[in-house]
Amino acid sequence: MPIFKPKILNSLELGAQSIPFDDPDIINFLSPGDHSKYVSASRALHNSDIFSIVMQLSGDLATVKLKANMPRAQGILDKPSVTSNTHAFWQSMFAQLLLAGECFAYRWRNVNGVDLRWEYLRPSQVSPFLLEDGSGLIYDVSFDEPQIGVIQAIPQADMIHMRLMSKNGGMTGMSPLSALANELEIKKSSDNLTLSALAQSVISPGVLKIKNGGLLNLKAKIARSQNFMRQIKSSDSGPIVLDDLEDYTPLQIQSNVANLLNQVNWTSTQIAKVYGVPDSFLNGSGDQQSSSEMARDDYTIALNRYLRSILSELNDKLSADIAADVRAATDPLGDGFATTLANISKSGGLANNQFSWLLQNAGYLPEDMPAAKQQPIQQVVVGTPSEGGDNDDSSTD
């Protein structure tokens, strides 16, 4: 009979181990037969397409105006951190959400439960646990501050835990990078192949031929090649002088290498598809039949998908009704909003004073703009000649 009862850990409790599970080498060692390698955030950000799309999405999500119906909730949303500005804090939160599928922040509150500040936490600092009765989650958090250290069994009410798509009922999030493991491996192999082909295509600047039946041994060929290269370097970008016994032909990059260089953007479309944005935002060709307005609408829909997960967590933890105004992110100049209102006004849906008020309230027009002056209308009466061709002027005999 065993003395110690082995503890069966569930999937959430795996994060409580002291092994840093964000290390890709450890993850790949624990699953050697899995061909889909673990993609770490640090490795993914070395990919220019992923860095670009994460920076754009997180920056635009941080630009979205969050409006709460309670002053306390609005105050912590406007100034959540004491170590960073508001935009940088929210962008770091949303960037982690896009990379890991979830992000964390600890709520420092006073004795009355009022939020004082929030502290951003890396996923490696947080270990979520499911309570034995399944009634909720608790968290073990390792803080960077030595005076705080590790706090265990933090109730979920004290944690901001945003998740994207989940495979366990919404308790934890799933990283979008897991769907890009094969694409990144292909991109890595393609880059290596392209660099190798490019290096081999330009390894020699040209071919120097000795004409008129010249037959040189290997040593003489190497010596002539070195002398020729010294002549090129010493000419200071001037013309190269050859005699009648030599013929020099410069090499060009082969067409197949040029085609290979054009294929390195294949993964851009896959990355854009995973994050749900038009590939034109990654300098792709996009849909040739779609206009820029349609691409902007698709991007707005993508932002709204992520905002649903964000607002759901904030509304639950702050017990408030929080709305998001995406116009600051998708229409920073306000031209699209003004054009929409102008079309509504032309169709009679808005009066002129309502049209001006909406533009002023949105900040498109200044609030102290003077009222429009009514221009006098000049009426021109065009008379018709009287019957018989008589003149209006009286005449005297």
BADOLO-395634 format. One line per 8 residues: number of its first residue (from 0); for each residue x, y, z of N, C-alpha, C. Coordinates in steps of 0.02 Angstrom, whole numbers. Example, Ala and Ser with C-alpha at 12.3 -4.5 7.8 and 13.67 -1.06 7.14 Angstrom:
# residues 2
0	660/-284/390/615/-225/390/660/-165/390 | 642/-112/354/684/-53/357/645/2/394
END
This chain:
# residues 397
0	43/-60/0/0/0/0/44/61/0 | 36/106/-46/79/164/-49/66/211/9 | 120/241/32/114/288/88/88/356/64 | 114/378/8/95/443/-19/47/434/-76 | -6/472/-75/-56/470/-128/-34/516/-184 | -24/489/-244/-2/534/-298/-56/584/-316 | -34/645/-330/-80/698/-348/-88/701/-423 | -149/698/-446/-163/701/-518/-173/775/-536
8	-130/801/-578/-135/871/-598/-176/877/-661 | -221/926/-660/-259/939/-721/-220/987/-766 | -251/1004/-823/-215/1045/-872/-199/1114/-846 | -242/1140/-803/-229/1207/-776/-173/1206/-726 | -166/1152/-688/-116/1149/-635/-46/1137/-663 | -40/1121/-726/27/1113/-754/67/1177/-751 | 33/1235/-752/69/1297/-749/99/1311/-681 | 80/1272/-629/107/1284/-563/176/1255/-553
16	199/1216/-601/265/1187/-595/318/1242/-601 | 377/1227/-572/431/1277/-573/464/1281/-641 | 450/1234/-686/480/1235/-753/447/1291/-793 | 486/1336/-824/457/1389/-865/430/1360/-930 | 364/1354/-935/334/1321/-993/330/1367/-1053 | 358/1427/-1048/362/1469/-1107/428/1459/-1144 | 469/1412/-1121/533/1396/-1153/520/1347/-1210 | 532/1365/-1272/515/1320/-1328/556/1256/-1327
24	619/1258/-1302/659/1198/-1301/630/1145/-1254 | 604/1168/-1197/574/1121/-1149/509/1093/-1177 | 469/1136/-1209/406/1113/-1238/419/1061/-1292 | 468/1074/-1335/483/1026/-1389/514/962/-1362 | 550/967/-1306/579/907/-1276/525/863/-1245 | 473/895/-1217/419/857/-1186/374/824/-1237 | 375/850/-1299/334/820/-1352/377/808/-1413 | 424/759/-1410/470/750/-1466/437/726/-1530
32	380/692/-1524/348/666/-1584/302/715/-1618 | 293/774/-1587/247/823/-1615/285/865/-1666 | 264/860/-1729/298/897/-1781/280/971/-1779 | 224/989/-1749/205/1059/-1743/240/1088/-1682 | 297/1119/-1693/337/1144/-1639/303/1202/-1604 | 319/1209/-1540/294/1265/-1501/326/1330/-1527 | 285/1382/-1535/308/1446/-1560/307/1496/-1502 | 364/1518/-1479/368/1566/-1425/355/1636/-1452
40	335/1680/-1406/321/1749/-1427/384/1784/-1450 | 440/1771/-1416/503/1803/-1436/524/1782/-1506 | 514/1719/-1522/530/1696/-1590/482/1725/-1641 | 418/1728/-1623/369/1753/-1670/380/1826/-1687 | 402/1865/-1638/412/1937/-1650/473/1950/-1694 | 515/1900/-1706/569/1908/-1753/544/1902/-1825 | 482/1880/-1834/451/1879/-1900/421/1947/-1912 | 440/1979/-1967/419/2048/-1980/343/2053/-1989
48	312/2002/-2019/240/2004/-2029/202/2000/-1963 | 223/1955/-1919/189/1948/-1855/201/2011/-1813 | 262/2037/-1813/276/2098/-1776/232/2155/-1801 | 225/2161/-1867/186/2215/-1896/112/2209/-1877 | 84/2149/-1882/13/2142/-1869/-3/2148/-1795 | 42/2124/-1752/31/2131/-1679/38/2204/-1659 | 86/2239/-1688/94/2309/-1671/34/2350/-1694 | 9/2337/-1754/-48/2374/-1779/-111/2359/-1738
56	-125/2296/-1727/-186/2278/-1690/-184/2302/-1618 | -128/2291/-1584/-123/2312/-1514/-125/2388/-1508 | -92/2423/-1556/-93/2496/-1554/-163/2523/-1567 | -199/2494/-1614/-267/2517/-1628/-315/2499/-1571 | -307/2440/-1542/-349/2423/-1485/-336/2469/-1425 | -273/2490/-1416/-258/2537/-1362/-284/2607/-1378 | -294/2622/-1442/-320/2688/-1461/-395/2692/-1453 | -429/2635/-1452/-501/2634/-1444/-520/2666/-1377
64	-569/2709/-1378/-591/2744/-1317/-640/2699/-1278 | -622/2683/-1217/-665/2643/-1173/-705/2691/-1128 | -770/2685/-1132/-814/2730/-1094/-857/2689/-1047 | -850/2703/-982/-887/2667/-930/-943/2711/-903 | -995/2680/-877/-1051/2718/-850/-1042/2733/-776 | -984/2715/-748/-969/2729/-677/-904/2767/-672 | -901/2820/-630/-840/2861/-625/-779/2821/-602 | -788/2776/-554/-730/2737/-530/-702/2692/-584
72	-746/2660/-620/-723/2617/-675/-689/2658/-729 | -716/2716/-745/-686/2759/-795/-617/2784/-773 | -610/2797/-708/-546/2821/-683/-490/2769/-690 | -504/2706/-674/-452/2656/-680/-438/2638/-752 | -488/2645/-796/-476/2633/-867/-433/2688/-898 | -442/2750/-874/-403/2806/-901/-332/2807/-874 | -320/2781/-814/-253/2781/-785/-244/2716/-746 | -230/2660/-781/-225/2596/-746/-158/2584/-712
80	-104/2615/-736/-37/2599/-711/-3/2662/-686 | 41/2652/-636/82/2707/-610/153/2705/-638 | 170/2653/-673/237/2646/-701/239/2657/-776 | 183/2671/-806/180/2681/-878/122/2726/-895 | 123/2754/-956/66/2793/-978/10/2746/-1000 | -49/2775/-1009/-108/2734/-1022/-103/2694/-1087 | -81/2727/-1140/-78/2693/-1205/-27/2636/-1204 | 31/2647/-1173/82/2595/-1171/59/2535/-1129
88	23/2548/-1075/-2/2492/-1034/-51/2450/-1073 | -100/2482/-1104/-151/2444/-1140/-121/2410/-1201 | -74/2441/-1234/-43/2408/-1292/-4/2346/-1271 | 31/2350/-1214/67/2290/-1191/18/2235/-1172 | -37/2253/-1142/-88/2202/-1125/-116/2169/-1188 | -134/2210/-1237/-165/2183/-1297/-115/2146/-1341 | -52/2168/-1341/-1/2131/-1378/9/2061/-1349 | 10/2056/-1282/15/1991/-1251/-46/1948/-1265
96	-105/1980/-1267/-166/1944/-1284/-163/1915/-1354 | -135/1952/-1401/-131/1929/-1470/-78/1875/-1479 | -26/1877/-1438/28/1828/-1445/13/1764/-1407 | -9/1770/-1345/-20/1710/-1303/-92/1688/-1300 | -138/1728/-1325/-208/1711/-1320/-239/1730/-1253 | -200/1757/-1208/-225/1781/-1143/-174/1830/-1114 | -198/1874/-1071/-155/1922/-1037/-181/1932/-966 | -136/1955/-922/-152/1959/-851/-132/2027/-823
104	-168/2049/-772/-151/2108/-733/-179/2098/-663 | -139/2117/-614/-161/2112/-544/-192/2177/-522 | -248/2173/-488/-284/2232/-464/-263/2248/-392 | -225/2302/-384/-209/2326/-317/-267/2369/-294 | -300/2347/-239/-360/2381/-215/-352/2397/-141 | -389/2448/-119/-387/2466/-48/-436/2422/-8 | -443/2438/55/-485/2396/99/-559/2399/79 | -578/2451/43/-647/2457/20/-659/2425/-48
112	-606/2396/-76/-614/2363/-140/-609/2409/-200 | -586/2470/-189/-580/2518/-244/-512/2508/-277 | -511/2505/-343/-449/2496/-381/-404/2556/-373 | -342/2543/-353/-291/2595/-349/-247/2596/-411 | -224/2538/-432/-183/2532/-492/-185/2459/-514 | -166/2447/-575/-160/2380/-602/-87/2367/-620 | -65/2306/-610/4/2287/-626/4/2234/-680 | 37/2250/-735/42/2202/-790/84/2142/-769
120	61/2083/-789/95/2021/-772/108/1981/-836 | 168/1954/-841/184/1909/-896/151/1841/-883 | 134/1804/-936/104/1738/-925/149/1691/-885 | 215/1699/-890/260/1657/-851/257/1672/-777 | 228/1729/-757/222/1746/-686/159/1718/-654 | 113/1694/-695/46/1676/-671/35/1601/-680 | 8/1569/-628/-11/1499/-631/-84/1492/-610 | -130/1479/-656/-200/1472/-638/-216/1402/-613
128	-261/1398/-563/-284/1334/-535/-359/1333/-535 | -386/1274/-547/-457/1264/-541/-473/1238/-471 | -520/1270/-438/-539/1247/-371/-566/1176/-373 | -558/1140/-318/-577/1070/-316/-651/1059/-330 | -693/1106/-309/-764/1098/-322/-785/1129/-388 | -736/1156/-426/-751/1185/-491/-789/1250/-489 | -789/1284/-432/-829/1345/-425/-793/1407/-449 | -730/1401/-468/-694/1460/-490/-620/1446/-498
136	-582/1499/-511/-510/1495/-520/-475/1533/-466 | -415/1511/-450/-369/1548/-408/-302/1551/-444 | -260/1598/-425/-198/1610/-460/-140/1614/-411 | -85/1586/-431/-21/1596/-397/20/1644/-440 | 43/1698/-412/77/1750/-450/145/1762/-419 | 196/1763/-461/264/1779/-440/280/1849/-463 | 282/1896/-417/295/1966/-433/369/1978/-440 | 386/2027/-481/456/2046/-491/485/2082/-431
144	443/2115/-392/467/2152/-334/488/2104/-279 | 550/2108/-255/572/2061/-202/532/2067/-137 | 507/2127/-122/469/2136/-60/401/2102/-63 | 377/2088/-122/312/2055/-129/320/1981/-138 | 365/1961/-183/379/1890/-193/321/1854/-227 | 302/1797/-198/250/1755/-225/187/1760/-182 | 131/1772/-215/66/1773/-180/26/1714/-208 | 3/1672/-163/-34/1613/-183/-108/1621/-172
152	-147/1582/-210/-219/1577/-202/-253/1645/-207 | -234/1683/-259/-267/1748/-271/-335/1734/-302 | -389/1762/-274/-455/1750/-304/-460/1783/-372 | -503/1754/-414/-507/1779/-482/-536/1850/-485 | -570/1872/-433/-596/1941/-432/-540/1992/-429 | -481/1972/-405/-424/2018/-400/-379/2015/-462 | -398/1978/-512/-357/1971/-572/-396/1993/-634 | -363/2028/-678/-389/2041/-745/-360/1987/-790
160	-402/1944/-817/-380/1887/-858/-421/1887/-922 | -392/1916/-975/-426/1919/-1039/-406/1858/-1080 | -455/1828/-1114/-441/1768/-1154/-470/1776/-1224 | -437/1745/-1271/-465/1737/-1338/-498/1669/-1342 | -494/1635/-1398/-526/1570/-1406/-497/1520/-1356 | -542/1480/-1327/-522/1434/-1274/-544/1363/-1292 | -507/1314/-1265/-525/1244/-1275/-549/1211/-1210 | -555/1251/-1156/-577/1222/-1092/-632/1264/-1061
168	-678/1287/-1102/-735/1323/-1074/-721/1395/-1056 | -668/1424/-1082/-654/1494/-1068/-611/1506/-1007 | -583/1452/-977/-540/1462/-918/-472/1489/-937 | -444/1467/-993/-381/1492/-1018/-388/1504/-1093 | -343/1544/-1121/-346/1561/-1191/-296/1519/-1232 | -308/1518/-1296/-266/1480/-1343/-228/1529/-1387 | -163/1520/-1394/-122/1566/-1432/-135/1558/-1507 | -145/1614/-1543/-151/1608/-1616/-87/1583/-1650
176	-30/1590/-1615/33/1567/-1644/35/1492/-1654 | -6/1455/-1617/-6/1383/-1624/-30/1361/-1694 | -69/1404/-1727/-91/1389/-1795/-40/1408/-1848 | 14/1440/-1827/65/1463/-1874/130/1425/-1868 | 131/1370/-1831/193/1334/-1821/221/1308/-1887 | 179/1275/-1927/203/1249/-1991/223/1304/-2039 | 183/1358/-2040/199/1414/-2085/266/1445/-2068 | 281/1452/-2003/344/1482/-1984/403/1436/-1999
184	392/1370/-1994/445/1323/-2014/458/1327/-2089 | 404/1332/-2128/412/1340/-2200/446/1406/-2216 | 427/1458/-2181/458/1524/-2193/533/1521/-2176 | 550/1486/-2123/621/1481/-2104/660/1442/-2157 | 632/1386/-2180/666/1347/-2232/670/1386/-2297 | 617/1424/-2314/617/1464/-2374/670/1519/-2371 | 677/1550/-2312/728/1601/-2304/798/1573/-2313 | 809/1514/-2282/875/1483/-2290/890/1465/-2362
192	839/1438/-2397/848/1420/-2467/860/1482/-2510 | 824/1535/-2495/832/1596/-2534/901/1626/-2523 | 924/1628/-2461/991/1655/-2447/1045/1613/-2480 | 1036/1546/-2479/1085/1503/-2510/1087/1513/-2586 | 1028/1516/-2617/1025/1526/-2689/1052/1595/-2708 | 1036/1644/-2668/1060/1712/-2683/1135/1716/-2676 | 1162/1683/-2624/1234/1685/-2615/1270/1649/-2671 | 1242/1594/-2694/1274/1557/-2749/1268/1594/-2815
200	1216/1634/-2822/1207/1670/-2885/1252/1731/-2891 | 1275/1757/-2835/1318/1817/-2838/1386/1803/-2808 | 1404/1737/-2801/1468/1721/-2771/1526/1744/-2816 | 1513/1748/-2881/1564/1772/-2927/1536/1831/-2966 | 1573/1886/-2972/1545/1945/-3007/1542/1936/-3082 | 1580/1888/-3111/1579/1879/-3182/1627/1825/-3204 | 1634/1819/-3270/1678/1768/-3300/1730/1804/-3343 | 1795/1790/-3332/1849/1818/-3371/1878/1763/-3416
208	1872/1771/-3481/1894/1720/-3529/1960/1742/-3561 | 2004/1693/-3571/2066/1703/-3608/2056/1675/-3678 | 2059/1718/-3728/2043/1698/-3797/2106/1676/-3834 | 2096/1660/-3898/2149/1641/-3945/2187/1579/-3921 | 2148/1530/-3893/2179/1466/-3876/2224/1469/-3816 | 2214/1517/-3773/2256/1521/-3713/2241/1464/-3666 | 2292/1430/-3642/2283/1373/-3596/2325/1387/-3534 | 2290/1400/-3478/2324/1417/-3416/2311/1362/-3366
216	2361/1351/-3324/2351/1303/-3270/2313/1337/-3213 | 2296/1298/-3161/2256/1323/-3106/2290/1382/-3070 | 2354/1376/-3060/2390/1429/-3024/2389/1494/-3064 | 2398/1490/-3129/2397/1549/-3171/2327/1580/-3174 | 2275/1538/-3174/2207/1564/-3175/2191/1602/-3111 | 2212/1574/-3053/2199/1607/-2989/2236/1674/-2987 | 2299/1674/-3010/2338/1736/-3010/2307/1789/-3055 | 2283/1768/-3114/2252/1817/-3159/2188/1844/-3130
224	2149/1801/-3097/2087/1823/-3065/2101/1874/-3010 | 2151/1860/-2969/2168/1907/-2915/2192/1973/-2944 | 2233/1970/-2996/2256/2032/-3027/2199/2072/-3057 | 2151/2036/-3086/2093/2070/-3116/2051/2105/-3062 | 2041/2071/-3004/2002/2101/-2950/2039/2161/-2921 | 2105/2157/-2916/2143/2215/-2892/2137/2274/-2940 | 2133/2259/-3006/2124/2311/-3055/2056/2345/-3047 | 2003/2305/-3032/1937/2334/-3022/1936/2380/-2960
232	1966/2357/-2906/1965/2397/-2845/2008/2460/-2852 | 2062/2455/-2891/2107/2512/-2898/2083/2562/-2950 | 2034/2543/-2991/2011/2589/-3043/1966/2644/-3016 | 1946/2639/-2952/1905/2691/-2920/1842/2705/-2961 | 1805/2651/-2975/1741/2654/-3012/1751/2677/-3084 | 1812/2674/-3109/1824/2692/-3178/1817/2633/-3224 | 1825/2642/-3289/1819/2587/-3337/1875/2536/-3330 | 1859/2474/-3346/1908/2419/-3343/1940/2412/-3412
240	2007/2410/-3412/2044/2406/-3475/2066/2334/-3486 | 2047/2304/-3543/2066/2236/-3561/2102/2237/-3629 | 2146/2188/-3639/2177/2181/-3705/2137/2133/-3749 | 2160/2120/-3809/2122/2079/-3856/2120/2005/-3837 | 2161/1985/-3789/2163/1914/-3770/2114/1898/-3714 | 2078/1947/-3688/2033/1936/-3631/1963/1961/-3647 | 1915/1927/-3617/1845/1945/-3626/1810/1936/-3559 | 1779/1989/-3532/1746/1987/-3466/1671/1993/-3475
248	1634/1947/-3444/1560/1947/-3447/1533/1948/-3376 | 1498/2002/-3355/1470/2004/-3287/1410/1956/-3281 | 1402/1927/-3221/1346/1882/-3208/1287/1920/-3181 | 1227/1895/-3195/1165/1923/-3170/1128/1871/-3128 | 1084/1895/-3085/1044/1849/-3045/997/1811/-3091 | 996/1746/-3084/955/1705/-3128/881/1717/-3114 | 841/1704/-3163/769/1716/-3157/737/1672/-3104 | 761/1610/-3095/731/1567/-3045/745/1592/-2975
256	803/1624/-2964/817/1653/-2899/772/1713/-2887 | 761/1754/-2938/715/1811/-2932/644/1788/-2916 | 623/1734/-2948/556/1707/-2932/553/1681/-2861 | 608/1653/-2836/609/1629/-2768/603/1686/-2718 | 634/1743/-2736/628/1801/-2692/556/1827/-2690 | 519/1820/-2744/450/1843/-2745/403/1798/-2707 | 425/1738/-2688/381/1691/-2654/389/1693/-2578 | 432/1737/-2552/443/1738/-2480/385/1771/-2443
264	339/1804/-2480/281/1836/-2448/221/1789/-2443 | 232/1725/-2455/176/1678/-2452/146/1674/-2383 | 188/1677/-2330/162/1670/-2262/125/1731/-2239 | 132/1788/-2272/97/1849/-2251/21/1838/-2254 | -2/1805/-2307/-73/1792/-2313/-97/1745/-2258 | -56/1695/-2240/-76/1649/-2188/-80/1683/-2120 | -32/1727/-2106/-32/1763/-2042/-92/1809/-2037 | -107/1845/-2092/-165/1889/-2092/-230/1849/-2083
272	-232/1789/-2113/-292/1747/-2106/-302/1724/-2034 | -248/1706/-2000/-254/1683/-1931/-280/1739/-1886 | -255/1800/-1896/-276/1857/-1855/-339/1891/-1881 | -365/1868/-1937/-430/1892/-1960/-430/1962/-1989 | -373/1984/-2018/-370/2051/-2047/-355/2044/-2121 | -371/2093/-2162/-354/2090/-2234/-278/2089/-2243 | -255/2048/-2290/-183/2044/-2301/-154/2107/-2332 | -197/2152/-2355/-172/2216/-2380/-140/2257/-2325
280	-157/2244/-2261/-126/2280/-2206/-55/2256/-2194 | -36/2200/-2225/33/2176/-2222/68/2187/-2289 | 47/2239/-2325/75/2255/-2391/64/2199/-2441 | 10/2162/-2431/-7/2111/-2479/-49/2139/-2536 | -63/2098/-2585/-102/2121/-2642/-175/2128/-2625 | -199/2086/-2578/-269/2090/-2559/-315/2069/-2615 | -378/2080/-2605/-428/2066/-2656/-430/2124/-2705 | -414/2110/-2768/-410/2164/-2817/-478/2196/-2829
288	-532/2161/-2813/-598/2188/-2825/-625/2227/-2764 | -587/2228/-2710/-609/2262/-2650/-577/2332/-2647 | -615/2380/-2625/-591/2448/-2618/-559/2457/-2550 | -528/2514/-2541/-497/2529/-2476/-549/2535/-2421 | -610/2559/-2439/-664/2563/-2389/-685/2494/-2366 | -688/2446/-2412/-707/2378/-2394/-653/2347/-2350 | -590/2359/-2365/-536/2333/-2323/-538/2363/-2254 | -555/2428/-2250/-560/2460/-2185/-619/2432/-2145
296	-674/2417/-2179/-731/2387/-2145/-713/2318/-2118 | -677/2279/-2157/-656/2213/-2134/-609/2219/-2074 | -565/2268/-2074/-520/2279/-2018/-559/2300/-1956 | -610/2341/-1965/-652/2361/-1908/-688/2302/-1878 | -712/2256/-1920/-744/2196/-1895/-695/2154/-1855 | -632/2150/-1879/-581/2112/-1842/-567/2143/-1774 | -563/2210/-1771/-554/2243/-1706/-612/2228/-1659 | -672/2228/-1687/-730/2215/-1645/-729/2145/-1615
304	-702/2096/-1652/-697/2028/-1624/-654/2028/-1561 | -596/2060/-1564/-553/2062/-1506/-583/2105/-1450 | -619/2158/-1468/-649/2201/-1417/-702/2164/-1378 | -737/2116/-1408/-788/2080/-1372/-757/2042/-1313 | -699/2010/-1324/-665/1975/-1270/-640/2023/-1217 | -616/2080/-1238/-590/2130/-1191/-645/2159/-1148 | -699/2181/-1181/-754/2213/-1144/-789/2164/-1098 | -794/2102/-1118/-827/2052/-1075/-791/2045/-1009
312	-723/2042/-1012/-684/2036/-950/-689/2099/-907 | -684/2157/-938/-686/2220/-901/-755/2231/-869 | -808/2216/-906/-875/2224/-878/-887/2177/-819 | -859/2117/-824/-869/2069/-770/-830/2089/-707 | -768/2110/-715/-727/2125/-656/-743/2194/-626 | -761/2242/-666/-776/2309/-641/-849/2320/-626 | -891/2270/-642/-963/2276/-630/-991/2340/-659 | -973/2354/-720/-994/2415/-753/-1016/2399/-824
320	-1045/2448/-856/-1064/2442/-926/-1015/2484/-967 | -969/2450/-1000/-915/2484/-1036/-927/2476/-1111 | -923/2531/-1146/-930/2532/-1218/-865/2554/-1250 | -857/2536/-1314/-795/2552/-1350/-812/2593/-1411 | -775/2648/-1419/-782/2691/-1478/-721/2679/-1522 | -731/2644/-1578/-676/2624/-1621/-658/2677/-1674 | -696/2732/-1676/-682/2781/-1728/-613/2812/-1722 | -588/2819/-1661/-521/2847/-1652/-468/2803/-1683
328	-481/2738/-1689/-432/2692/-1717/-442/2681/-1792 | -504/2676/-1814/-517/2660/-1884/-526/2722/-1928 | -544/2778/-1897/-555/2840/-1934/-526/2898/-1895 | -458/2901/-1889/-428/2951/-1845/-441/3023/-1867 | -447/3036/-1931/-459/3104/-1955/-533/3122/-1954 | -577/3073/-1950/-648/3085/-1949/-680/3097/-2016 | -642/3089/-2071/-670/3101/-2137/-725/3051/-2155 | -715/2988/-2136/-766/2938/-2151/-830/2951/-2114
336	-825/2973/-2050/-884/2989/-2010/-920/3049/-2040 | -882/3100/-2060/-913/3160/-2090/-948/3143/-2156 | -917/3100/-2195/-947/3081/-2259/-1012/3043/-2248 | -1014/2999/-2199/-1075/2962/-2184/-1131/3008/-2162 | -1114/3057/-2118/-1165/3104/-2095/-1189/3149/-2152 | -1143/3167/-2197/-1163/3209/-2254/-1212/3172/-2299 | -1200/3108/-2310/-1247/3069/-2351/-1315/3063/-2318 | -1315/3054/-2251/-1379/3051/-2216/-1415/3118/-2219
344	-1377/3173/-2213/-1407/3239/-2215/-1436/3254/-2284 | -1401/3232/-2337/-1426/3243/-2404/-1492/3207/-2417 | -1499/3148/-2386/-1561/3110/-2395/-1618/3134/-2350 | -1605/3186/-2310/-1657/3213/-2267/-1661/3181/-2199 | -1614/3138/-2181/-1616/3106/-2116/-1591/3149/-2059 | -1555/3202/-2075/-1528/3248/-2024/-1540/3319/-2046 | -1558/3362/-1998/-1562/3433/-2012/-1493/3463/-2009 | -1487/3525/-2034/-1421/3556/-2035/-1393/3567/-1965
352	-1435/3586/-1918/-1410/3597/-1850/-1390/3531/-1817 | -1425/3477/-1832/-1406/3411/-1806/-1340/3388/-1837 | -1331/3400/-1901/-1270/3382/-1935/-1210/3418/-1905 | -1217/3483/-1892/-1162/3522/-1862/-1149/3500/-1791 | -1202/3485/-1753/-1193/3465/-1683/-1155/3398/-1678 | -1171/3351/-1721/-1137/3287/-1720/-1063/3294/-1737 | -1047/3336/-1786/-977/3346/-1804/-939/3382/-1748 | -971/3430/-1715/-939/3464/-1660/-930/3418/-1600
360	-980/3376/-1586/-975/3330/-1530/-921/3277/-1542 | -908/3260/-1606/-856/3211/-1622/-787/3243/-1627 | -783/3310/-1620/-719/3344/-1623/-696/3359/-1693 | -739/3347/-1743/-720/3361/-1812/-722/3435/-1827 | -770/3470/-1796/-776/3543/-1802/-767/3573/-1733 | -738/3634/-1728/-729/3666/-1662/-796/3684/-1631 | -798/3680/-1565/-861/3695/-1530/-879/3769/-1534 | -829/3813/-1539/-842/3885/-1541/-848/3911/-1612
368	-863/3866/-1659/-870/3887/-1728/-931/3933/-1735 | -924/3991/-1766/-982/4037/-1772/-1035/4007/-1817 | -1096/4029/-1802/-1153/4004/-1842/-1148/4031/-1913 | -1173/3991/-1959/-1172/4011/-2029/-1220/4069/-2040 | -1198/4119/-2078/-1241/4176/-2094/-1282/4161/-2156 | -1345/4181/-2152/-1389/4169/-2208/-1374/4219/-2263 | -1356/4197/-2320/-1341/4240/-2376/-1406/4265/-2408 | -1410/4331/-2422/-1472/4356/-2455/-1480/4326/-2525
376	-1542/4310/-2541/-1557/4280/-2605/-1586/4334/-2651 | -1554/4345/-2705/-1577/4394/-2754/-1625/4360/-2803 | -1683/4391/-2809/-1733/4364/-2855/-1732/4405/-2920 | -1726/4372/-2974/-1727/4404/-3040/-1791/4385/-3075 | -1832/4437/-3092/-1896/4425/-3126/-1885/4436/-3200 | -1898/4387/-3237/-1892/4391/-3310/-1961/4401/-3339 | -1972/4460/-3369/-2038/4476/-3397/-2046/4450/-3468 | -2108/4438/-3487/-2122/4415/-3556/-2152/4474/-3595
384	-2138/4480/-3658/-2166/4535/-3697/-2242/4531/-3703 | -2275/4588/-3700/-2348/4590/-3704/-2372/4573/-3774 | -2436/4558/-3779/-2464/4539/-3843/-2463/4598/-3891 | -2452/4584/-3953/-2451/4635/-4005/-2385/4670/-4010 | -2337/4652/-3966/-2271/4682/-3970/-2270/4754/-3947 | -2320/4776/-3904/-2321/4844/-3880/-2266/4855/-3830 | -2242/4915/-3827/-2190/4937/-3780/-2221/4957/-3715 | -2184/4945/-3660/-2207/4969/-3595/-2197/5046/-3590
392	-2149/5072/-3627/-2136/5143/-3622/-2188/5182/-3663 | -2211/5233/-3633/-2259/5275/-3670/-2223/5319/-3720 | -2254/5330/-3776/-2223/5371/-3829/-2269/5431/-3845 | -2240/5483/-3863/-2277/5544/-3881/-2268/5559/-3955 | -2322/5583/-3983/-2320/5600/-4054/-2282/5665/-4064
END
